[in-house]
Amino acid sequence: MNFSQALDRIKWGQPMSREAWNNPRVYVYRPNPPSEDTLRIRTDAGEALWSPLPTDVMADDWLDVPRIN
């Protein structure tokens, strides 16, 4: 799916990853509760604020992944 579709799903609480990242444990999500208009990324090293790179925006390899607690 493309970034626009992925972003819409992220807004509704679905974590999203990219095939290019080659790791379903790395994903972008919206904090819960969504009190701010921020996106976060979860990686094996931890969590951080996330801003998409142009390659992320132009990608069409976005996919649904389960949230890891």
PQR file with spaces between the fields and no chain letter, atoms N, CA, C, O and H, PARSE charges and radii, in Angstrom:
ATOM       1  N    MET     1       0.851   -1.173    0.000 -0.4000 1.5000
ATOM       2  CA   MET     1       0.000    0.000    0.000 -0.0000 2.0000
ATOM       3  C    MET     1       0.892    1.230    0.000  0.5500 1.7000
ATOM       4  O    MET     1       2.061    1.146    0.378 -0.5500 1.4000
ATOM       5  N    ASN     2       0.359    2.371   -0.418 -0.4000 1.5000
ATOM       6  CA   ASN     2       1.162    3.583   -0.476 -0.0000 2.0000
ATOM       7  C    ASN     2       1.128    4.334    0.857  0.5500 1.7000
ATOM       8  O    ASN     2       0.392    3.961    1.770 -0.5500 1.4000
ATOM       9  H    ASN     2      -0.590    2.440   -0.725  0.4000 1.0000
ATOM      10  N    PHE     3       1.929    5.392    0.956 -0.4000 1.5000
ATOM      11  CA   PHE     3       2.062    6.121    2.217 -0.0000 2.0000
ATOM      12  C    PHE     3       0.745    6.769    2.635  0.5500 1.7000
ATOM      13  O    PHE     3       0.409    6.778    3.819 -0.5500 1.4000
ATOM      14  H    PHE     3       2.527    5.695    0.214  0.4000 1.0000
ATOM      15  N    SER     4       0.013    7.300    1.693 -0.4000 1.5000
ATOM      16  CA   SER     4      -1.257    7.939    2.023 -0.0000 2.0000
ATOM      17  C    SER     4      -2.217    6.945    2.689  0.5500 1.7000
ATOM      18  O    SER     4      -2.867    7.272    3.682 -0.5500 1.4000
ATOM      19  H    SER     4       0.286    7.293    0.731  0.4000 1.0000
ATOM      20  N    GLN     5      -2.299    5.752    2.142 -0.4000 1.5000
ATOM      21  CA   GLN     5      -3.146    4.710    2.733 -0.0000 2.0000
ATOM      22  C    GLN     5      -2.610    4.297    4.102  0.5500 1.7000
ATOM      23  O    GLN     5      -3.379    4.108    5.045 -0.5500 1.4000
ATOM      24  H    GLN     5      -1.771    5.487    1.335  0.4000 1.0000
ATOM      25  N    ALA     6      -1.290    4.158    4.205 -0.4000 1.5000
ATOM      26  CA   ALA     6      -0.678    3.765    5.479 -0.0000 2.0000
ATOM      27  C    ALA     6      -0.922    4.828    6.542  0.5500 1.7000
ATOM      28  O    ALA     6      -1.250    4.499    7.682 -0.5500 1.4000
ATOM      29  H    ALA     6      -0.666    4.311    3.439  0.4000 1.0000
ATOM      30  N    LEU     7      -0.766    6.090    6.182 -0.4000 1.5000
ATOM      31  CA   LEU     7      -0.976    7.169    7.147 -0.0000 2.0000
ATOM      32  C    LEU     7      -2.410    7.183    7.654  0.5500 1.7000
ATOM      33  O    LEU     7      -2.647    7.409    8.840 -0.5500 1.4000
ATOM      34  H    LEU     7      -0.500    6.356    5.256  0.4000 1.0000
ATOM      35  N    ASP     8      -3.355    6.948    6.777 -0.4000 1.5000
ATOM      36  CA   ASP     8      -4.756    6.891    7.206 -0.0000 2.0000
ATOM      37  C    ASP     8      -4.954    5.779    8.228  0.5500 1.7000
ATOM      38  O    ASP     8      -5.671    5.964    9.211 -0.5500 1.4000
ATOM      39  H    ASP     8      -3.162    6.765    5.813  0.4000 1.0000
ATOM      40  N    ARG     9      -4.332    4.634    8.008 -0.4000 1.5000
ATOM      41  CA   ARG     9      -4.452    3.524    8.948 -0.0000 2.0000
ATOM      42  C    ARG     9      -3.752    3.840   10.267  0.5500 1.7000
ATOM      43  O    ARG     9      -4.254    3.490   11.335 -0.5500 1.4000
ATOM      44  H    ARG     9      -3.750    4.484    7.209  0.4000 1.0000
ATOM      45  N    ILE    10      -2.586    4.505   10.197 -0.4000 1.5000
ATOM      46  CA   ILE    10      -1.869    4.903   11.409 -0.0000 2.0000
ATOM      47  C    ILE    10      -2.738    5.835   12.247  0.5500 1.7000
ATOM      48  O    ILE    10      -2.786    5.709   13.471 -0.5500 1.4000
ATOM      49  H    ILE    10      -2.178    4.789    9.329  0.4000 1.0000
ATOM      50  N    LYS    11      -3.416    6.760   11.596 -0.4000 1.5000
ATOM      51  CA   LYS    11      -4.296    7.702   12.305 -0.0000 2.0000
ATOM      52  C    LYS    11      -5.350    6.972   13.125  0.5500 1.7000
ATOM      53  O    LYS    11      -5.760    7.452   14.182 -0.5500 1.4000
ATOM      54  H    LYS    11      -3.377    6.862   10.602  0.4000 1.0000
ATOM      55  N    TRP    12      -5.791    5.811   12.640 -0.4000 1.5000
ATOM      56  CA   TRP    12      -6.825    5.040   13.332 -0.0000 2.0000
ATOM      57  C    TRP    12      -6.255    3.984   14.271  0.5500 1.7000
ATOM      58  O    TRP    12      -6.997    3.158   14.801 -0.5500 1.4000
ATOM      59  H    TRP    12      -5.457    5.421   11.781  0.4000 1.0000
ATOM      60  N    GLY    13      -4.931    4.008   14.479 -0.4000 1.5000
ATOM      61  CA   GLY    13      -4.339    3.146   15.484 -0.0000 2.0000
ATOM      62  C    GLY    13      -3.621    1.909   14.980  0.5500 1.7000
ATOM      63  O    GLY    13      -3.120    1.122   15.783 -0.5500 1.4000
ATOM      64  H    GLY    13      -4.328    4.680   14.048  0.4000 1.0000
ATOM      65  N    GLN    14      -3.558    1.717   13.679 -0.4000 1.5000
ATOM      66  CA   GLN    14      -2.895    0.525   13.130 -0.0000 2.0000
ATOM      67  C    GLN    14      -1.402    0.801   12.948  0.5500 1.7000
ATOM      68  O    GLN    14      -1.041    1.725   12.219 -0.5500 1.4000
ATOM      69  H    GLN    14      -3.964    2.356   13.026  0.4000 1.0000
ATOM      70  N    PRO    15      -0.528    0.026   13.590 -0.5600 1.5000
ATOM      71  CA   PRO    15       0.910    0.169   13.339  0.2800 2.0000
ATOM      72  C    PRO    15       1.240   -0.255   11.904  0.5500 1.7000
ATOM      73  O    PRO    15       0.661   -1.204   11.376 -0.5500 1.4000
ATOM      74  N    MET    16       2.171    0.460   11.292 -0.4000 1.5000
ATOM      75  CA   MET    16       2.548    0.184    9.913 -0.0000 2.0000
ATOM      76  C    MET    16       4.061    0.083    9.789  0.5500 1.7000
ATOM      77  O    MET    16       4.807    0.812   10.443 -0.5500 1.4000
ATOM      78  H    MET    16       2.641    1.231   11.721  0.4000 1.0000
ATOM      79  N    SER    17       4.493   -0.831    8.939 -0.4000 1.5000
ATOM      80  CA   SER    17       5.912   -1.016    8.663 -0.0000 2.0000
ATOM      81  C    SER    17       6.115   -0.991    7.157  0.5500 1.7000
ATOM      82  O    SER    17       5.161   -0.895    6.385 -0.5500 1.4000
ATOM      83  H    SER    17       3.887   -1.423    8.408  0.4000 1.0000
ATOM      84  N    ARG    18       7.377   -1.080    6.755 -0.4000 1.5000
ATOM      85  CA   ARG    18       7.692   -1.149    5.330 -0.0000 2.0000
ATOM      86  C    ARG    18       8.455   -2.430    5.046  0.5500 1.7000
ATOM      87  O    ARG    18       9.284   -2.855    5.851 -0.5500 1.4000
ATOM      88  H    ARG    18       8.152   -1.158    7.382  0.4000 1.0000
ATOM      89  N    GLU    19       8.181   -3.040    3.917 -0.4000 1.5000
ATOM      90  CA   GLU    19       8.939   -4.220    3.498 -0.0000 2.0000
ATOM      91  C    GLU    19      10.427   -3.892    3.410  0.5500 1.7000
ATOM      92  O    GLU    19      11.264   -4.731    3.741 -0.5500 1.4000
ATOM      93  H    GLU    19       7.507   -2.695    3.263  0.4000 1.0000
ATOM      94  N    ALA    20      10.762   -2.686    2.968 -0.4000 1.5000
ATOM      95  CA   ALA    20      12.163   -2.282    2.811 -0.0000 2.0000
ATOM      96  C    ALA    20      12.915   -2.278    4.144  0.5500 1.7000
ATOM      97  O    ALA    20      14.137   -2.422    4.159 -0.5500 1.4000
ATOM      98  H    ALA    20      10.082   -2.004    2.699  0.4000 1.0000
ATOM      99  N    TRP    21      12.207   -2.118    5.252 -0.4000 1.5000
ATOM     100  CA   TRP    21      12.859   -2.136    6.558 -0.0000 2.0000
ATOM     101  C    TRP    21      13.230   -3.558    6.964  0.5500 1.7000
ATOM     102  O    TRP    21      14.074   -3.757    7.837 -0.5500 1.4000
ATOM     103  H    TRP    21      11.214   -2.001    5.240  0.4000 1.0000
ATOM     104  N    ASN    22      12.605   -4.541    6.335 -0.4000 1.5000
ATOM     105  CA   ASN    22      12.939   -5.945    6.521 -0.0000 2.0000
ATOM     106  C    ASN    22      12.893   -6.396    7.979  0.5500 1.7000
ATOM     107  O    ASN    22      13.674   -7.249    8.399 -0.5500 1.4000
ATOM     108  H    ASN    22      11.919   -4.379    5.625  0.4000 1.0000
ATOM     109  N    ASN    23      11.967   -5.812    8.748 -0.4000 1.5000
ATOM     110  CA   ASN    23      11.843   -6.175   10.157 -0.0000 2.0000
ATOM     111  C    ASN    23      10.453   -5.760   10.641  0.5500 1.7000
ATOM     112  O    ASN    23      10.218   -4.569   10.844 -0.5500 1.4000
ATOM     113  H    ASN    23      11.332   -5.118    8.407  0.4000 1.0000
ATOM     114  N    PRO    24       9.525   -6.699   10.833 -0.5600 1.5000
ATOM     115  CA   PRO    24       8.171   -6.323   11.268  0.2800 2.0000
ATOM     116  C    PRO    24       8.119   -5.779   12.692  0.5500 1.7000
ATOM     117  O    PRO    24       7.081   -5.282   13.130 -0.5500 1.4000
ATOM     118  N    ARG    25       9.247   -5.872   13.423 -0.4000 1.5000
ATOM     119  CA   ARG    25       9.292   -5.284   14.764 -0.0000 2.0000
ATOM     120  C    ARG    25       9.635   -3.798   14.711  0.5500 1.7000
ATOM     121  O    ARG    25       9.650   -3.130   15.745 -0.5500 1.4000
ATOM     122  H    ARG    25      10.090   -6.276   13.067  0.4000 1.0000
ATOM     123  N    VAL    26       9.908   -3.280   13.522 -0.4000 1.5000
ATOM     124  CA   VAL    26      10.123   -1.847   13.311 -0.0000 2.0000
ATOM     125  C    VAL    26       8.859   -1.308   12.665  0.5500 1.7000
ATOM     126  O    VAL    26       8.488   -1.710   11.562 -0.5500 1.4000
ATOM     127  H    VAL    26       9.895   -3.824   12.683  0.4000 1.0000
ATOM     128  N    TYR    27       8.205   -0.392   13.367 -0.4000 1.5000
ATOM     129  CA   TYR    27       6.956    0.137   12.818 -0.0000 2.0000
ATOM     130  C    TYR    27       6.681    1.550   13.299  0.5500 1.7000
ATOM     131  O    TYR    27       7.220    2.002   14.310 -0.5500 1.4000
ATOM     132  H    TYR    27       8.507   -0.066   14.262  0.4000 1.0000
ATOM     133  N    VAL    28       5.836    2.230   12.558 -0.4000 1.5000
ATOM     134  CA   VAL    28       5.387    3.580   12.873 -0.0000 2.0000
ATOM     135  C    VAL    28       3.989    3.467   13.475  0.5500 1.7000
ATOM     136  O    VAL    28       3.168    2.661   13.038 -0.5500 1.4000
ATOM     137  H    VAL    28       5.398    1.863   11.737  0.4000 1.0000
ATOM     138  N    TYR    29       3.742    4.292   14.483 -0.4000 1.5000
ATOM     139  CA   TYR    29       2.425    4.248   15.125 -0.0000 2.0000
ATOM     140  C    TYR    29       2.083    5.618   15.690  0.5500 1.7000
ATOM     141  O    TYR    29       2.937    6.499   15.793 -0.5500 1.4000
ATOM     142  H    TYR    29       4.409    4.948   14.837  0.4000 1.0000
ATOM     143  N    ARG    30       0.842    5.776   16.045 -0.4000 1.5000
ATOM     144  CA   ARG    30       0.356    6.987   16.703 -0.0000 2.0000
ATOM     145  C    ARG    30       0.204    6.669   18.180  0.5500 1.7000
ATOM     146  O    ARG    30      -0.418    5.668   18.536 -0.5500 1.4000
ATOM     147  H    ARG    30       0.149    5.061   15.961  0.4000 1.0000
ATOM     148  N    PRO    31       0.770    7.516   19.056 -0.5600 1.5000
ATOM     149  CA   PRO    31       0.652    7.240   20.489  0.2800 2.0000
ATOM     150  C    PRO    31      -0.804    7.145   20.927  0.5500 1.7000
ATOM     151  O    PRO    31      -1.693    7.757   20.336 -0.5500 1.4000
ATOM     152  N    ASN    32      -1.017    6.379   21.957 -0.4000 1.5000
ATOM     153  CA   ASN    32      -2.361    6.184   22.491 -0.0000 2.0000
ATOM     154  C    ASN    32      -2.377    6.629   23.943  0.5500 1.7000
ATOM     155  O    ASN    32      -1.592    6.104   24.732 -0.5500 1.4000
ATOM     156  H    ASN    32      -0.294    5.882   22.437  0.4000 1.0000
ATOM     157  N    PRO    33      -3.224    7.566   24.338 -0.5600 1.5000
ATOM     158  CA   PRO    33      -4.221    8.253   23.514  0.2800 2.0000
ATOM     159  C    PRO    33      -3.556    9.273   22.593  0.5500 1.7000
ATOM     160  O    PRO    33      -2.507    9.826   22.923 -0.5500 1.4000
ATOM     161  N    PRO    34      -4.165    9.513   21.451 -0.5600 1.5000
ATOM     162  CA   PRO    34      -3.571   10.447   20.494  0.2800 2.0000
ATOM     163  C    PRO    34      -3.796   11.905   20.886  0.5500 1.7000
ATOM     164  O    PRO    34      -4.547   12.623   20.225 -0.5500 1.4000
ATOM     165  N    SER    35      -3.141   12.338   21.965 -0.4000 1.5000
ATOM     166  CA   SER    35      -3.331   13.700   22.447 -0.0000 2.0000
ATOM     167  C    SER    35      -2.556   14.717   21.611  0.5500 1.7000
ATOM     168  O    SER    35      -2.845   15.913   21.659 -0.5500 1.4000
ATOM     169  H    SER    35      -2.531   11.755   22.501  0.4000 1.0000
ATOM     170  N    GLU    36      -1.587   14.247   20.857 -0.4000 1.5000
ATOM     171  CA   GLU    36      -0.792   15.131   20.014 -0.0000 2.0000
ATOM     172  C    GLU    36      -0.785   14.586   18.591  0.5500 1.7000
ATOM     173  O    GLU    36      -1.031   13.402   18.362 -0.5500 1.4000
ATOM     174  H    GLU    36      -1.353   13.276   20.819  0.4000 1.0000
ATOM     175  N    ASP    37      -0.505   15.449   17.667 -0.4000 1.5000
ATOM     176  CA   ASP    37      -0.391   15.018   16.270 -0.0000 2.0000
ATOM     177  C    ASP    37       1.053   14.629   15.997  0.5500 1.7000
ATOM     178  O    ASP    37       1.740   15.258   15.192 -0.5500 1.4000
ATOM     179  H    ASP    37      -0.305   16.410   17.853  0.4000 1.0000
ATOM     180  N    THR    38       1.500   13.584   16.678 -0.4000 1.5000
ATOM     181  CA   THR    38       2.864   13.099   16.495 -0.0000 2.0000
ATOM     182  C    THR    38       2.824   11.641   16.073  0.5500 1.7000
ATOM     183  O    THR    38       1.870   10.916   16.350 -0.5500 1.4000
ATOM     184  H    THR    38       0.942   13.073   17.332  0.4000 1.0000
ATOM     185  N    LEU    39       3.871   11.241   15.404 -0.4000 1.5000
ATOM     186  CA   LEU    39       4.062    9.845   15.046 -0.0000 2.0000
ATOM     187  C    LEU    39       5.322    9.367   15.738  0.5500 1.7000
ATOM     188  O    LEU    39       6.265   10.132   15.938 -0.5500 1.4000
ATOM     189  H    LEU    39       4.647   11.831   15.178  0.4000 1.0000
ATOM     190  N    ARG    40       5.329    8.103   16.099 -0.4000 1.5000
ATOM     191  CA   ARG    40       6.491    7.513   16.746 -0.0000 2.0000
ATOM     192  C    ARG    40       6.909    6.283   15.949  0.5500 1.7000
ATOM     193  O    ARG    40       6.112    5.687   15.224 -0.5500 1.4000
ATOM     194  H    ARG    40       4.563    7.481   15.937  0.4000 1.0000
ATOM     195  N    ILE    41       8.166    5.924   16.101 -0.4000 1.5000
ATOM     196  CA   ILE    41       8.671    4.714   15.482 -0.0000 2.0000
ATOM     197  C    ILE    41       9.230    3.828   16.578  0.5500 1.7000
ATOM     198  O    ILE    41       9.910    4.287   17.496 -0.5500 1.4000
ATOM     199  H    ILE    41       8.813    6.408   16.690  0.4000 1.0000
ATOM     200  N    ARG    42       8.926    2.554   16.457 -0.4000 1.5000
ATOM     201  CA   ARG    42       9.460    1.565   17.382 -0.0000 2.0000
ATOM     202  C    ARG    42      10.506    0.758   16.631  0.5500 1.7000
ATOM     203  O    ARG    42      10.252    0.258   15.534 -0.5500 1.4000
ATOM     204  H    ARG    42       8.374    2.182   15.711  0.4000 1.0000
ATOM     205  N    THR    43      11.681    0.636   17.231 -0.4000 1.5000
ATOM     206  CA   THR    43      12.750   -0.181   16.662 -0.0000 2.0000
ATOM     207  C    THR    43      13.271   -1.112   17.746  0.5500 1.7000
ATOM     208  O    THR    43      12.837   -1.039   18.895 -0.5500 1.4000
ATOM     209  H    THR    43      11.887    1.041   18.121  0.4000 1.0000
ATOM     210  N    ASP    44      14.185   -1.969   17.389 -0.4000 1.5000
ATOM     211  CA   ASP    44      14.793   -2.845   18.389 -0.0000 2.0000
ATOM     212  C    ASP    44      15.566   -2.049   19.429  0.5500 1.7000
ATOM     213  O    ASP    44      15.777   -2.535   20.540 -0.5500 1.4000
ATOM     214  H    ASP    44      14.538   -2.029   16.455  0.4000 1.0000
ATOM     215  N    ALA    45      15.993   -0.833   19.094 -0.4000 1.5000
ATOM     216  CA   ALA    45      16.761    0.013   20.015 -0.0000 2.0000
ATOM     217  C    ALA    45      15.867    0.845   20.933  0.5500 1.7000
ATOM     218  O    ALA    45      16.366    1.447   21.884 -0.5500 1.4000
ATOM     219  H    ALA    45      15.822   -0.438   18.191  0.4000 1.0000
ATOM     220  N    GLY    46      14.556    0.896   20.672 -0.4000 1.5000
ATOM     221  CA   GLY    46      13.644    1.687   21.497 -0.0000 2.0000
ATOM     222  C    GLY    46      12.640    2.428   20.639  0.5500 1.7000
ATOM     223  O    GLY    46      12.341    2.020   19.517 -0.5500 1.4000
ATOM     224  H    GLY    46      14.151    0.408   19.900  0.4000 1.0000
ATOM     225  N    GLU    47      12.117    3.531   21.182 -0.4000 1.5000
ATOM     226  CA   GLU    47      11.104    4.322   20.504 -0.0000 2.0000
ATOM     227  C    GLU    47      11.554    5.766   20.401  0.5500 1.7000
ATOM     228  O    GLU    47      12.320    6.249   21.234 -0.5500 1.4000
ATOM     229  H    GLU    47      12.360    3.862   22.094  0.4000 1.0000
ATOM     230  N    ALA    48      11.070    6.460   19.361 -0.4000 1.5000
ATOM     231  CA   ALA    48      11.444    7.857   19.139 -0.0000 2.0000
ATOM     232  C    ALA    48      10.379    8.539   18.294  0.5500 1.7000
ATOM     233  O    ALA    48       9.553    7.875   17.668 -0.5500 1.4000
ATOM     234  H    ALA    48      10.447    6.068   18.684  0.4000 1.0000
ATOM     235  N    LEU    49      10.401    9.869   18.279 -0.4000 1.5000
ATOM     236  CA   LEU    49       9.550   10.610   17.352 -0.0000 2.0000
ATOM     237  C    LEU    49       9.982   10.259   15.935  0.5500 1.7000
ATOM     238  O    LEU    49      11.150    9.960   15.687 -0.5500 1.4000
ATOM     239  H    LEU    49      11.072   10.408   18.788  0.4000 1.0000
ATOM     240  N    TRP    50       9.028   10.299   15.009 -0.4000 1.5000
ATOM     241  CA   TRP    50       9.333    9.916   13.641 -0.0000 2.0000
ATOM     242  C    TRP    50       8.802   10.946   12.666  0.5500 1.7000
ATOM     243  O    TRP    50       7.663   11.397   12.778 -0.5500 1.4000
ATOM     244  H    TRP    50       8.079   10.542   15.211  0.4000 1.0000
ATOM     245  N    SER    51       9.632   11.309   11.718 -0.4000 1.5000
ATOM     246  CA   SER    51       9.232   12.133   10.572 -0.0000 2.0000
ATOM     247  C    SER    51       9.598   11.342    9.324  0.5500 1.7000
ATOM     248  O    SER    51      10.727   10.864    9.208 -0.5500 1.4000
ATOM     249  H    SER    51      10.558   10.943   11.627  0.4000 1.0000
ATOM     250  N    PRO    52       8.678   11.200    8.403 -0.5600 1.5000
ATOM     251  CA   PRO    52       8.967   10.389    7.217  0.2800 2.0000
ATOM     252  C    PRO    52      10.012   11.044    6.319  0.5500 1.7000
ATOM     253  O    PRO    52      10.049   12.263    6.155 -0.5500 1.4000
ATOM     254  N    LEU    53      10.844   10.209    5.754 -0.4000 1.5000
ATOM     255  CA   LEU    53      11.793   10.641    4.736 -0.0000 2.0000
ATOM     256  C    LEU    53      11.080   10.653    3.384  0.5500 1.7000
ATOM     257  O    LEU    53      10.046   10.001    3.236 -0.5500 1.4000
ATOM     258  H    LEU    53      10.815    9.219    5.887  0.4000 1.0000
ATOM     259  N    PRO    54      11.601   11.369    2.407 -0.5600 1.5000
ATOM     260  CA   PRO    54      10.970   11.343    1.087  0.2800 2.0000
ATOM     261  C    PRO    54      10.810    9.922    0.534  0.5500 1.7000
ATOM     262  O    PRO    54       9.825    9.630   -0.144 -0.5500 1.4000
ATOM     263  N    THR    55      11.767    9.046    0.815 -0.4000 1.5000
ATOM     264  CA   THR    55      11.638    7.665    0.334 -0.0000 2.0000
ATOM     265  C    THR    55      10.470    6.951    0.998  0.5500 1.7000
ATOM     266  O    THR    55       9.839    6.097    0.373 -0.5500 1.4000
ATOM     267  H    THR    55      12.567    9.284    1.366  0.4000 1.0000
ATOM     268  N    ASP    56      10.164    7.283    2.261 -0.4000 1.5000
ATOM     269  CA   ASP    56       9.003    6.694    2.943 -0.0000 2.0000
ATOM     270  C    ASP    56       7.704    7.195    2.327  0.5500 1.7000
ATOM     271  O    ASP    56       6.762    6.425    2.137 -0.5500 1.4000
ATOM     272  H    ASP    56      10.676    7.976    2.768  0.4000 1.0000
ATOM     273  N    VAL    57       7.656    8.483    2.016 -0.4000 1.5000
ATOM     274  CA   VAL    57       6.454    9.087    1.448 -0.0000 2.0000
ATOM     275  C    VAL    57       6.159    8.525    0.053  0.5500 1.7000
ATOM     276  O    VAL    57       4.998    8.338   -0.312 -0.5500 1.4000
ATOM     277  H    VAL    57       8.421    9.109    2.170  0.4000 1.0000
ATOM     278  N    MET    58       7.197    8.261   -0.709 -0.4000 1.5000
ATOM     279  CA   MET    58       7.019    7.783   -2.082 -0.0000 2.0000
ATOM     280  C    MET    58       6.871    6.256   -2.177  0.5500 1.7000
ATOM     281  O    MET    58       6.537    5.736   -3.242 -0.5500 1.4000
ATOM     282  H    MET    58       8.139    8.413   -0.413  0.4000 1.0000
ATOM     283  N    ALA    59       7.114    5.549   -1.088 -0.4000 1.5000
ATOM     284  CA   ALA    59       7.096    4.087   -1.104 -0.0000 2.0000
ATOM     285  C    ALA    59       5.688    3.523   -1.246  0.5500 1.7000
ATOM     286  O    ALA    59       4.708    4.137   -0.825 -0.5500 1.4000
ATOM     287  H    ALA    59       7.384    5.972   -0.224  0.4000 1.0000
ATOM     288  N    ASP    60       5.613    2.352   -1.844 -0.4000 1.5000
ATOM     289  CA   ASP    60       4.331    1.642   -1.935 -0.0000 2.0000
ATOM     290  C    ASP    60       4.443    0.240   -1.338  0.5500 1.7000
ATOM     291  O    ASP    60       3.727   -0.678   -1.738 -0.5500 1.4000
ATOM     292  H    ASP    60       6.410    1.853   -2.186  0.4000 1.0000
ATOM     293  N    ASP    61       5.351    0.094   -0.378 -0.4000 1.5000
ATOM     294  CA   ASP    61       5.551   -1.208    0.267 -0.0000 2.0000
ATOM     295  C    ASP    61       5.131   -1.216    1.739  0.5500 1.7000
ATOM     296  O    ASP    61       5.638   -2.014    2.527 -0.5500 1.4000
ATOM     297  H    ASP    61       5.933    0.840   -0.053  0.4000 1.0000
ATOM     298  N    TRP    62       4.203   -0.324    2.107 -0.4000 1.5000
ATOM     299  CA   TRP    62       3.716   -0.267    3.488 -0.0000 2.0000
ATOM     300  C    TRP    62       2.805   -1.453    3.772  0.5500 1.7000
ATOM     301  O    TRP    62       2.059   -1.896    2.898 -0.5500 1.4000
ATOM     302  H    TRP    62       3.792    0.325    1.466  0.4000 1.0000
ATOM     303  N    LEU    63       2.869   -1.969    5.010 -0.4000 1.5000
ATOM     304  CA   LEU    63       2.021   -3.098    5.378 -0.0000 2.0000
ATOM     305  C    LEU    63       1.656   -3.057    6.854  0.5500 1.7000
ATOM     306  O    LEU    63       2.377   -2.492    7.677 -0.5500 1.4000
ATOM     307  H    LEU    63       3.474   -1.609    5.720  0.4000 1.0000
ATOM     308  N    ASP    64       0.519   -3.672    7.168 -0.4000 1.5000
ATOM     309  CA   ASP    64       0.043   -3.783    8.544 -0.0000 2.0000
ATOM     310  C    ASP    64       0.937   -4.726    9.333  0.5500 1.7000
ATOM     311  O    ASP    64       1.379   -5.754    8.819 -0.5500 1.4000
ATOM     312  H    ASP    64      -0.066   -4.131    6.499  0.4000 1.0000
ATOM     313  N    VAL    65       1.197   -4.371   10.581 -0.4000 1.5000
ATOM     314  CA   VAL    65       1.931   -5.254   11.489 -0.0000 2.0000
ATOM     315  C    VAL    65       1.271   -5.193   12.858  0.5500 1.7000
ATOM     316  O    VAL    65       0.593   -4.215   13.170 -0.5500 1.4000
ATOM     317  H    VAL    65       0.838   -3.537   10.999  0.4000 1.0000
ATOM     318  N    PRO    66       1.456   -6.215   13.678 -0.5600 1.5000
ATOM     319  CA   PRO    66       0.901   -6.159   15.039  0.2800 2.0000
ATOM     320  C    PRO    66       1.741   -5.270   15.932  0.5500 1.7000
ATOM     321  O    PRO    66       2.957   -5.175   15.767 -0.5500 1.4000
ATOM     322  N    ARG    67       1.092   -4.626   16.867 -0.4000 1.5000
ATOM     323  CA   ARG    67       1.789   -3.799   17.872 -0.0000 2.0000
ATOM     324  C    ARG    67       2.475   -4.712   18.871  0.5500 1.7000
ATOM     325  O    ARG    67       1.886   -5.685   19.343 -0.5500 1.4000
ATOM     326  H    ARG    67       0.104   -4.703   17.001  0.4000 1.0000
ATOM     327  N    ILE    68       3.719   -4.397   19.188 -0.4000 1.5000
ATOM     328  CA   ILE    68       4.473   -5.161   20.180 -0.0000 2.0000
ATOM     329  C    ILE    68       4.480   -4.347   21.461  0.5500 1.7000
ATOM     330  O    ILE    68       4.853   -3.174   21.450 -0.5500 1.4000
ATOM     331  H    ILE    68       4.197   -3.607   18.804  0.4000 1.0000
ATOM     332  N    ASN    69       4.074   -4.952   22.553 -0.4000 1.5000
ATOM     333  CA   ASN    69       4.053   -4.249   23.830 -0.0000 2.0000
ATOM     334  C    ASN    69       5.339   -4.431   24.583  0.5500 1.7000
ATOM     335  O    ASN    69       5.490   -3.902   25.685 -0.5500 1.4000
ATOM     336  H    ASN    69       3.770   -5.904   22.562  0.4000 1.0000
